[in-house]
Amino acid sequence: MQPDPRFQYISPPGNAHEEGRGRAAARQTPGLLIVGHGTSEPLGQRDFWTTVRQVARLLPETTVAGCFLEQIGPDIDTALAALAHRGLDAVVLAPLLLFAAGHARRDIPAIARVAGARLGLHLRQADVLGCHHHLVQLSATRFRAVLSPEVDPQHILLLMVGRGSQDPDATAAMYQFVDQRLAHTPVGRALVAFLAMARPRVEDVLREVAAAPYEHVVVQPHLLYRGALWDRLARLVHEQDAASPRQRWSIADCLGCDWAVAAVVVERFRRAVRPG
C-alpha cells in the first residue's frame, strides 16, 4: 500500500542525508511551498502530489513541500510549521493556481503574514501560473489530442471553459490565454464560458454552440486537474453529443500533472528568489 502523501509532503533538501547537513542546506536556499486549491476528489489530490514530486525532482537542492487552501490538509500554516522545524528560515509560496484572484491576492498573503510572524520565517509569494507559454503549448497539445485529422480546422468550434472568478482581472486573463492559444490552434470559431461566478455560463453557451453550423465542437476545460468540475462538464458535453447527431462533440483533457506545469512552477520560484 502506498503511504498517504498528505503526511509525506516535504522533499529532502538536495543531497543532504544527515540532519545537520539538511538544516545547513535549508538555511542557504529558500524552501518552496506549493499551494494548491484543494479538492475532495482523490484523482485531483493524486495529480497535485505528482506535480509536487516533479517540481522536487527539478529542484534537487531545494526543500519542496505541498499544501492546500481548503477542503483537505495539510494547510499552509501546518506546512510552514513543518518547514520551519526542518531548519528553513525563508520560504517561497507558489500558488498552483491558473489566474490571480481572491486566493492569490488575499487569502495566501493573509495566512502567510500571520504564520511568518509566528514562526520567524521570511516569506515571499511567487506568481500564479498565468499565461506562461509552456501552458499555452500544453493546452494546444490537449486540444490536438481529440481532433480528427480529416476535419478542416475551419469546421471546428472551440469552446474554452474556465473555472470562473468574480475578479475581473482573472476573467480578462482567461480571455488573454485563449487569444494566445488561438495563435497555435486556429479554428473556425472560438468561444469562452465559465463554470461558476463569471459569465457567460457554460450551460448558456452550449445551447448557442449546438445551433452553430460547425462539424466538430471541442469543449476544452482550462483546469489543472480532473475533479468535480471536469466531471460536470463532461456530462454536459456527452448530453449535447447525444442530442446533436449532425455534430461531433469532444471534450479535451485538463492540463494535468505534466512536466510543463512543473517547469512553470520552477520558473516562478526562481523569479521570486531572484526578482528581475
C-alpha positions in Angstrom: 0.0 0.0 0.0 1.3 3.4 -0.9 1.9 5.8 2.0 -0.6 8.7 2.4 1.0 11.6 0.6 -0.5 14.1 3.0 2.0 13.0 5.6 5.0 12.9 3.3 4.8 16.2 1.6 8.3 17.5 2.3 11.1 16.5 0.0 14.7 16.2 1.3 16.9 19.2 0.5 19.5 18.3 -2.1 21.9 15.5 -1.2 21.9 16.3 2.5 21.3 12.9 4.0 22.2 13.9 7.6 20.0 16.1 9.6 22.8 18.6 10.3 23.7 18.9 6.6 20.0 19.2 5.8 19.5 22.1 8.1 22.5 23.9 6.7 21.3 23.4 3.2 17.8 24.7 4.2 19.3 27.9 5.5 21.3 28.5 2.3 18.3 28.3 -0.1 14.7 29.3 0.5 12.3 26.4 0.6 9.3 26.1 -1.8 5.8 25.6 -0.6 3.4 24.7 -3.5 -0.1 25.9 -2.5 -2.9 24.0 -4.2 -6.6 24.9 -4.2 -7.7 21.7 -2.6 -10.2 19.1 -3.7 -12.1 16.2 -2.2 -11.5 14.2 -5.4 -8.8 11.5 -4.9 -7.7 11.9 -8.6 -7.1 15.6 -8.2 -5.2 15.0 -5.0 -3.0 12.4 -6.6 -2.2 14.7 -9.6 -1.4 17.6 -7.2 1.2 15.4 -5.3 2.6 14.2 -8.6 3.2 17.8 -9.6 4.9 18.4 -6.2 7.2 15.4 -6.8 8.0 16.6 -10.3 9.0 20.1 -9.0 11.1 18.5 -6.3 13.0 16.5 -9.0 13.6 19.7 -11.0 14.9 21.4 -7.8 17.1 18.8 -6.1 18.9 21.4 -3.9 15.6 22.9 -2.6 13.3 21.7 0.1 9.9 21.4 -1.7 6.5 20.9 0.1 2.9 21.0 -0.8 -0.3 22.1 1.0 -3.9 23.2 0.3 -6.1 26.2 0.7 -9.3 24.4 1.5 -11.2 21.1 1.8 -8.2 18.9 2.8 -4.9 19.2 4.6 -2.1 20.0 5.2 -3.0 23.7 5.2 -0.5 26.5 4.8 0.1 27.0 8.5 0.8 23.3 9.1 3.2 23.1 6.1 5.1 26.2 7.1 5.5 25.0 10.7 6.9 21.7 9.3 9.4 23.6 7.1 10.5 25.8 10.0 11.1 22.7 12.0 13.3 21.4 9.2 15.5 24.5 9.8 14.4 26.8 7.0 14.2 30.5 7.7 12.9 31.6 4.2 10.1 30.1 2.1 8.6 30.9 -1.3 4.9 30.2 -1.5 3.9 29.3 -5.1 0.2 29.3 -5.8 -0.6 26.4 -8.0 -3.5 28.4 -9.5 -4.1 29.4 -13.1 -5.0 33.0 -12.5 -4.7 35.6 -9.8 -7.9 36.1 -7.9 -9.0 36.1 -4.3 -6.9 33.2 -3.2 -3.7 34.5 -4.6 -4.3 38.2 -3.8 -5.9 38.0 -0.3 -6.1 34.5 1.3 -2.5 33.3 0.8 -0.8 36.7 1.8 -3.1 37.0 4.9 -2.3 33.5 6.1 1.4 33.9 5.3 1.7 37.2 7.3 0.4 35.6 10.5 2.3 32.3 10.1 5.5 34.0 9.1 5.5 36.3 12.1 4.7 33.4 14.4 7.3 31.1 13.0 10.0 33.6 12.3 10.0 32.8 8.6 10.9 35.2 5.8 8.1 34.6 3.2 7.8 35.6 -0.4 5.0 34.8 -2.8 5.6 33.6 -6.4 3.3 34.5 -9.3 0.4 32.2 -10.4 0.8 30.1 -13.4 -0.9 32.6 -15.7 -0.4 32.7 -19.4 3.0 31.1 -19.5 4.0 29.9 -23.0 4.6 26.3 -21.6 0.9 26.2 -20.5 -0.3 27.6 -23.8 1.6 24.9 -25.7 0.4 22.2 -23.3 -3.2 23.4 -23.8 -2.8 23.2 -27.6 -1.5 19.7 -27.2 -4.5 18.6 -25.2 -6.7 20.2 -27.9 -5.0 18.4 -30.8 -5.3 15.0 -29.0 -9.1 15.0 -29.6 -9.1 16.2 -33.2 -9.8 14.0 -36.3 -7.2 14.6 -39.0 -9.8 14.7 -41.7 -11.7 17.6 -40.2 -10.8 21.1 -41.6 -9.8 23.4 -38.7 -12.3 26.0 -40.1 -15.1 23.5 -39.5 -14.2 23.3 -35.8 -15.7 25.4 -33.0 -13.6 25.6 -29.8 -15.3 26.3 -26.5 -12.8 27.1 -23.8 -14.2 26.7 -20.3 -12.7 28.3 -17.2 -13.5 27.7 -13.6 -14.7 31.3 -13.2 -14.0 34.1 -10.8 -15.6 37.3 -9.5 -12.2 39.0 -10.1 -12.4 40.9 -13.4 -8.7 40.6 -13.9 -8.8 36.8 -13.6 -11.6 36.8 -16.2 -9.6 39.1 -18.5 -6.6 36.7 -18.1 -8.7 33.8 -19.3 -9.5 35.7 -22.5 -5.9 36.6 -22.9 -4.9 32.9 -22.6 -7.4 31.9 -25.2 -6.1 34.6 -27.6 -2.6 33.2 -27.2 -3.9 29.6 -27.7 -5.6 30.6 -31.0 -2.2 31.6 -32.4 -1.2 27.9 -32.0 -4.5 26.3 -33.0 -6.6 28.4 -35.3 -10.3 27.2 -35.6 -13.4 28.4 -37.4 -14.8 30.0 -34.2 -13.8 30.2 -30.6 -15.9 31.0 -27.6 -15.3 31.3 -23.8 -17.5 30.2 -21.0 -17.2 29.7 -17.2 -18.4 27.0 -14.8 -19.1 29.4 -11.9 -19.1 33.0 -10.7 -18.3 34.6 -14.1 -20.4 35.0 -17.3 -21.2 33.7 -19.8 -22.1 30.4 -18.0 -21.3 27.2 -19.8 -24.9 25.9 -19.9 -26.0 29.0 -21.8 -23.1 28.9 -24.3 -23.7 25.2 -25.0 -27.1 25.9 -26.3 -25.7 28.6 -28.7 -23.0 26.2 -29.8 -25.5 23.4 -30.6 -27.2 25.7 -33.1 -23.9 26.7 -34.8 -23.0 25.3 -38.2 -19.8 23.5 -37.2 -18.9 19.9 -37.9 -16.8 19.3 -34.8 -17.2 21.0 -31.4 -14.3 20.7 -29.0 -15.0 21.7 -25.4 -11.8 22.3 -23.6 -11.8 22.9 -19.8 -9.0 25.2 -18.7 -8.5 23.4 -15.4 -5.4 22.0 -13.9 -6.7 18.6 -12.7 -9.7 16.4 -13.1 -12.4 16.6 -10.4 -16.0 17.5 -9.8 -15.9 20.4 -12.3 -14.4 18.3 -15.1 -16.9 15.6 -14.4 -19.8 18.0 -14.6 -18.6 19.5 -17.8 -18.0 16.0 -19.3 -21.7 15.1 -18.6 -22.9 18.2 -20.3 -20.8 17.5 -23.4 -21.9 13.9 -23.6 -25.5 15.0 -23.4 -25.0 17.5 -26.2 -23.3 14.9 -28.3 -26.2 12.5 -27.9 -28.7 15.3 -28.8 -26.8 16.7 -31.8 -26.4 13.9 -34.4 -25.2 16.3 -37.1 -22.2 17.4 -34.9 -19.4 15.6 -33.3 -18.7 16.8 -29.7 -15.4 16.1 -27.9 -14.1 17.2 -24.5 -10.4 17.7 -24.2 -8.4 16.8 -21.1 -7.3 19.1 -18.3 -3.7 20.4 -18.3 -2.9 17.6 -15.8 0.3 16.7 -13.9 2.5 17.4 -17.0 6.2 18.3 -16.6 5.3 21.6 -18.4 3.3 22.6 -15.3 6.2 21.7 -13.0 8.6 23.7 -15.2 6.4 26.8 -14.8 6.3 26.4 -11.0 10.1 26.2 -11.0 10.4 29.3 -13.1 8.0 31.2 -10.9 10.0 30.1 -7.8 13.3 31.2 -9.3 12.0 34.6 -10.2 10.7 35.0 -6.7 14.1 34.1 -5.2 15.9 36.4 -7.7 13.5 39.0 -8.8 14.4 40.9 -12.0 
